[in-house]
């Protein structure tokens, strides 16, 4: 019996178990954790539009403004694995409620901040809450929905809401800053958090441990080392956004990689591993993780490039930029709701391949348009191409979460989901580390040659879209490998 087949039996994804009526669970649980994931992802992008207003109101330096975003991303990406382990060891609902409480409390601190130090500290704590919340939310889905149909629908909605949250964040931020205050970008999380906590108490059952099963330990020393290593990697990606030619981020990246390698070597010999490395021996899970890196790279990279193009090259206001990105969000929403019915006809692997191809073609078209027309590119055409690009976002994330989650045993649902989410967050950091320095470097070169600021910005954005196109081509290769892997599995089964 192969490791893939063993894992599918452990997770209850066989046809006989997966279609049993007794496995059906209420959708109210999905509603709670889905909204929570949307909130966590929304806060990773919502602040971008508010930064100028925050800087003016608080007199904050550029470093404070950068860390208002980076502090959240850093702790969110670094603590997902530990958040998953905490959910497995302490209880999924209990840890979910802890994440919601931390997130809401930190939102109060950020919204009422009178200075940069309090704001950045609050954002760091908010990232901790988001990591704990997100890891436990996916763990709840994996442990709750065991039938094939329900799990596929649940993962579709959960990951689709995450994509929508990330894209809607820019629009929501523009509206709130324009008509209310930047403070409500954070304070709006508080009533939502209260409602989520109350809903979770009613909908999500406490985790009842099998008395015969061994009790999981938190493994704090190993967790600290893993968190430190991931923190180094995340910080290096953030620092690389300011340029690829400095030694500091590369040294920090090497330190993080070395510590992580040492932990991996130790974990291979552990009977109770914090890192579920056995999952990476499953081909579809490993490919899903690789695909997740590229998908997150493209999501965050495209939002960054689109927002900068509309404000820096096309001269739109933050509010207008939010509305210009609305078709991208609408495309994601349409695709997310259409995936379940299409998947029943063509299968998730082909949906993933189709989504990658849609993204590649739209990115290539955007790059060529902006290269050729610069700041004079028709804004309506750029908006339309980003809308088409948005169609490809859920058709990447939803299948990847489905492939990965199907291989995670219930007893490792927290750490397994944390590992999958960690690859997602690594891609988010890598995406900005790739496109931001490339776009900035070419824009500076164009300015030095006498180009106007708008034209220089446009050429930098074109270079960024070109880099994103290369990432999309890599994602296409991963998609082909996944299609072939499932075709081989189906042939072996028949």
Order of alpha helices (4+ residues) and beta strands (2+ residues): alpha-alpha-alpha-alpha-alpha-alpha-alpha-alpha-alpha-alpha-alpha-alpha-alpha-alpha-alpha-alpha-alpha-alpha-alpha
